[in-house]
Amino acid sequence: MSAKTHHYEHYYVPAKSHWPITGSIGLGIFMVGLANWIHGHAIGHYIFFAGSLCVAYMMFGWFRDVIHESRQGLYSKQMDRSFRWGMAWFIFSEVMFFAAFFGALFYAREFSVPWLGGEGYRGATHLLWPNFEASWPLINYPDPEKYPSPHEIIAPWGIPALNTLILLTSGVTITIAHWGLIKKNRVQLNLGLFLTVALGATFLCFQAYEYYEAYHHFKLTLGSGIYGSTFFMLTGFHGAHVTIGTIMLIIILMRCLKGHFTPEHHFGFEAVAWYWHFVDVVWLFLFVFVYWL
């Protein structure tokens, strides 16, 4: 009986890296700065931007090293599976991140506000503010001196609806780009990615204008009670994710222009596409539950 030949694929183990601890320190500084900034401490925004620069430095350096390893051919099927699992768990952690904020929104809408209005077994709190009327969006607060009410809320069928169309279209363009990569159609790949980047940047410009209108004309701010805080926490963190996603798309576009990816090896592209589709889905929930309903 002839002996069977077994092939064991080489498993590349990356060298020790300082990037994880660098990123952890940067995130810690970032959160300390953000907390101090929110509480009005003068030094808060300096610490916040120092942490942001540290995180950006970590991302640039770590991504550079991974790209360099990939260009040297230091990958395998096992490495590909590791990257896929890592990205999947990262996106799952982001899902839980937004779930916490949506949970705060739903708790305020379905429990806290009705209780203040006299509903439910905790309706006795209505005795504290007998003239309070429970309704959402909550713009008439029980204590208007402590929490000044906004003059107006953001209408869903203006910029929010337009941004919804923009993000849904960007999901289509990045899928078209992916098809181009698989078919080795470089024109389709690069054009689709360029359009996705342009749509992401357009979304951010519209959101910045919306925030300007909210703060300066509607007087809707983070200090405008539970509605203002949940609105800006949810849409603001989503905007931060769109910003990060757009930066990643720009890097992937530059790599595509240099011909870094092949139909067989392009998880760097796929990972960013996964992230971008996740951002699209989160925005749909935001549009429905924050702006519309």
C-alpha positions in Angstrom: 0.0 0.0 0.0 1.5 3.3 -1.0 2.1 5.9 1.6 -0.2 8.9 1.6 1.4 12.3 1.2 0.2 15.0 3.7 0.6 18.7 3.0 0.8 21.0 6.0 0.3 24.6 5.1 2.8 27.0 6.6 1.3 29.1 9.4 2.9 32.6 9.6 3.3 33.9 13.1 3.7 37.7 13.2 6.6 39.2 15.2 5.9 40.7 18.6 4.2 44.1 18.2 3.9 47.2 20.4 0.8 48.4 18.6 -1.9 46.8 20.9 -0.5 48.5 24.0 -0.1 51.7 22.1 -3.7 51.6 21.0 -4.9 50.8 24.6 -3.0 53.8 26.0 -4.4 56.0 23.2 -8.0 54.8 23.8 -7.6 55.4 27.5 -6.4 59.0 27.0 -9.1 59.5 24.4 -11.9 58.5 26.8 -10.4 60.5 29.7 -10.3 63.6 27.5 -13.8 63.0 26.2 -15.2 62.7 29.7 -13.5 65.9 30.8 -14.6 67.7 27.7 -18.3 66.7 28.2 -18.0 68.0 31.8 -16.7 71.3 30.7 -13.2 71.1 31.9 -10.9 73.3 29.9 -8.1 70.7 29.5 -10.6 68.0 28.3 -10.4 68.8 24.5 -6.6 68.8 24.6 -6.5 65.4 26.2 -9.1 64.2 23.7 -7.1 65.3 20.7 -3.9 63.8 22.2 -5.7 60.5 22.5 -7.1 60.8 19.0 -3.6 61.3 17.6 -2.3 58.4 19.5 -5.0 56.1 18.2 -4.5 57.4 14.6 -0.7 56.7 15.0 -1.5 53.2 16.1 -3.9 52.5 13.3 -1.5 53.9 10.7 1.4 51.9 12.0 -0.4 48.6 12.6 -2.2 48.7 9.2 1.2 49.5 7.5 2.8 46.5 9.1 -0.1 44.2 8.1 0.0 45.5 4.5 3.8 45.0 4.4 3.4 41.4 5.6 0.7 40.8 3.0 2.8 42.2 0.2 5.6 39.8 1.2 3.3 36.9 0.8 3.3 36.1 4.5 -0.3 34.9 4.6 -2.1 31.5 4.5 -5.6 30.1 4.7 -5.3 30.0 8.5 -4.2 33.7 8.6 -7.2 34.5 6.4 -9.6 32.7 8.8 -8.0 34.5 11.7 -8.5 37.9 10.1 -12.1 37.0 9.2 -12.9 35.9 12.7 -11.2 39.0 14.2 -13.2 41.3 12.0 -16.4 39.5 12.7 -15.9 39.8 16.4 -15.0 43.5 16.1 -18.2 44.2 14.2 -20.1 42.3 16.9 -18.6 44.4 19.6 -19.7 47.5 17.6 -23.2 46.1 17.4 -23.2 45.8 21.2 -21.9 49.3 21.5 -24.8 50.8 19.5 -27.2 48.4 21.2 -26.4 50.0 24.6 -27.2 53.5 23.2 -30.4 52.3 21.5 -31.3 50.6 24.8 -31.0 54.0 26.6 -33.2 55.6 24.0 -35.9 52.9 24.2 -35.8 53.0 28.0 -36.3 56.7 28.1 -39.1 56.6 25.5 -41.0 53.6 26.8 -40.5 53.8 30.6 -39.0 57.0 32.0 -41.0 59.6 30.1 -44.4 57.8 30.6 -43.6 57.5 34.3 -43.0 61.2 34.5 -46.3 61.7 32.8 -48.2 59.7 35.4 -48.4 56.3 33.7 -47.5 52.9 35.2 -46.8 51.8 38.7 -44.2 54.6 39.1 -46.7 57.3 38.0 -46.5 59.0 41.4 -43.5 60.9 40.1 -46.1 62.9 38.1 -46.9 64.7 41.4 -43.5 66.4 41.2 -44.4 68.0 37.8 -48.2 67.9 37.5 -48.1 70.1 34.3 -45.7 67.8 32.5 -47.1 66.1 29.3 -45.3 62.9 28.3 -44.6 62.9 24.6 -41.7 62.0 22.3 -39.6 63.7 21.0 -39.3 65.2 24.5 -38.8 68.9 24.0 -40.9 70.2 26.9 -39.1 69.2 30.0 -40.4 69.0 33.6 -37.8 71.5 34.7 -37.2 73.9 31.7 -34.9 76.1 33.8 -32.4 73.3 34.3 -32.9 71.8 30.8 -33.8 74.5 28.3 -36.0 73.0 25.6 -34.9 73.1 21.9 -36.9 75.4 19.6 -37.4 72.6 17.0 -36.4 69.1 16.2 -34.7 67.7 13.1 -37.4 66.8 10.5 -36.8 63.3 9.1 -37.6 64.1 5.5 -34.9 66.6 4.9 -31.2 66.0 5.3 -31.7 62.7 7.2 -33.7 61.2 4.3 -31.1 62.4 1.9 -28.3 60.9 3.9 -30.2 57.6 4.0 -30.3 57.6 0.2 -26.6 58.5 0.1 -25.6 55.6 2.4 -27.8 53.1 0.7 -26.3 54.1 -2.7 -22.8 53.8 -1.2 -23.6 50.2 -0.2 -24.4 49.6 -3.9 -21.2 51.2 -5.2 -18.9 49.3 -2.9 -20.6 46.0 -3.9 -20.1 47.0 -7.6 -16.5 47.6 -6.8 -16.2 44.2 -5.2 -17.6 42.5 -8.3 -15.1 44.4 -10.4 -12.3 43.1 -8.2 -13.5 39.5 -8.5 -13.8 39.9 -12.3 -10.4 41.6 -12.6 -12.1 44.7 -13.9 -9.9 47.5 -12.6 -11.9 50.3 -14.0 -15.1 49.1 -12.3 -13.2 48.4 -9.0 -11.6 51.8 -8.8 -14.6 53.8 -10.0 -16.9 52.0 -7.6 -14.5 52.7 -4.7 -14.1 56.3 -5.6 -17.8 56.8 -5.7 -18.2 55.2 -2.3 -15.6 57.5 -0.8 -17.3 60.5 -2.4 -20.7 59.4 -1.0 -19.2 58.9 2.5 -17.6 62.4 2.4 -20.9 63.9 1.2 -22.8 62.2 4.0 -20.4 63.8 6.6 -20.8 67.2 5.0 -24.5 67.0 5.3 -24.3 65.8 8.9 -22.0 68.7 9.8 -24.5 71.1 8.3 -27.3 69.4 10.2 -25.4 69.8 13.5 -24.7 73.4 12.8 -28.5 74.0 12.2 -29.4 72.0 15.3 -27.0 74.0 17.6 -27.4 77.5 16.2 -31.0 77.6 15.0 -32.9 74.9 16.8 -31.0 75.2 20.1 -30.8 71.4 20.1 -27.6 70.5 22.0 -26.2 67.7 24.2 -27.5 69.7 27.2 -31.1 69.6 25.9 -32.2 66.8 28.2 -32.6 63.2 27.3 -33.7 63.8 23.7 -30.7 66.0 22.9 -28.2 63.7 24.6 -29.5 60.5 23.0 -29.8 62.2 19.6 -26.2 63.4 19.6 -24.7 60.3 21.2 -26.3 58.0 18.6 -25.8 60.2 15.5 -22.5 61.5 16.6 -20.9 58.1 17.2 -22.3 56.9 13.9 -20.8 59.9 12.3 -17.4 59.0 13.8 -17.8 55.5 12.4 -18.6 56.9 8.9 -15.5 59.1 9.2 -13.3 56.1 10.1 -14.9 54.0 7.4 -14.3 56.7 4.8 -10.6 56.9 5.8 -10.3 53.2 5.5 -12.0 53.3 2.1 -9.5 55.9 0.9 -6.6 53.7 2.0 -8.2 50.7 0.2 -8.7 52.8 -2.9 -5.0 53.8 -2.9 -4.1 50.1 -2.5 -6.4 49.1 -5.4 -4.8 51.8 -7.6 -1.4 50.2 -6.8 -2.8 46.7 -7.6 -2.4 45.2 -4.2 -5.4 42.9 -4.4 -6.2 39.8 -6.4 -9.5 37.9 -6.8 -8.0 35.2 -4.5 -6.4 37.5 -1.8 -8.3 40.6 -0.9 -9.6 40.3 2.6 -8.4 43.9 3.3 -11.0 45.1 0.8 -13.7 42.7 2.2 -13.1 43.8 5.8 -13.7 47.4 5.0 -16.7 46.5 2.9 -18.2 44.5 5.9 -17.6 47.6 8.1 -19.2 49.9 5.6 -22.3 47.7 5.3 -22.5 47.6 9.1 -22.5 51.4 9.1 -25.3 51.5 6.5 -27.5 49.1 8.6 -27.0 51.1 11.8 -28.0 54.3 10.0 -31.3 52.7 8.9 -32.1 52.0 12.6 -31.1 55.6 13.4 -33.3 57.1 10.7 -36.3 55.1 11.8 -36.0 55.3 15.6 -34.3 58.7 16.1 -35.5 60.8 13.3 -38.8 59.3 12.1 -40.7 57.5 14.9 
